[in-house]
Amino acid sequence: MPMIARNNGKRLLFCVILAHEARNSTLVFPAADSFMNRRRKIYEGKAKILFEGPEPGTLVQYFKDDATAGNGAKHEVIDGKGVLNNRISEFVFSKLNDLGIPTHFLRRINMREQLIKEVEIIPLEVIVRNVAAGSLAKRLGLEPGTRLPRSIIEFCYKDDALGDPMVSEEHITAFGWATPAELDDIMSLAVRINDFLTGLFMGVGIQLIDFKIECGRLYEGDMMRIVLADEISPDNCRLWDIKTRTKMDKDRFREGLGGLVENYREVAQRLGILVENDNALTTGPRLVQ
Ligand code: TMP
């Protein structure tokens, strides 16, 4: 008889108890923590948690179902989002690793977690835009959907209290958030990722409007290099269906359009991560969380 024991809402234990053992004995469940060590939480963000990894220099990145917008002003838990983002981000980061574009990604561990290299996060959101949308369209009075004269890179300083203000290369180097050489590496990484993602999504009928990445410093002995960190998923890309112009990204949540998980699943299916009609990510036997 399979039984599921729940430990203060987070950890889970699956105990398969054989019927013949159960018949004649009094079963006492040990407290989960007596044989399961609680992992050390390093950082909790709006959509992800970082835990200490199994080896020095590694971390476990956990994808939550939480969706936020407007710097946390709007918040909802959307069942299945974390699982889809974990799979989509795994797919993209694996392909980038294969192409020699350095990332923090090592491997996916389970439905919600991936093993990553520990990096020193550079406090910048690096935004690459191909088509006017979102804050750029508002700021410059552009019609959303207008192709930009060329791809544009913008930087925001990561500071929730300040609302992640847009900053220039001057601010970044003057305040020492990144050196000029690091900024060159970040920009060339951003351009290569944009080229790759544009082609990847175009191949499955999706236009990459814009996206946001974060980078980190990876220390290897005496060497340091800039690598892609965080995640790439419909949470931090704008993805429009090429034919219908349907939004297939987090704007569905920001703009209250609904159907977020359905569209993320469609992105995953088109990329070949999920086979058509595969509902395995959000239905079927469910873990107690
Ligand atoms: P924006 O048009 O709102 O400035 O967003 C540009 C891109 O960056 C868009 O793909 C969404 C993404 N983004 C994030 O991933 N996180 C953020 O906090 C913000 C503001 C934007």
Residues whose N, C-alpha, C, O or C-beta is under 5 A from the ligand:
A	BS01	TMP	I127 A133 G134 S135 L136 D210 F211 K212 D235 N236 C237 R238
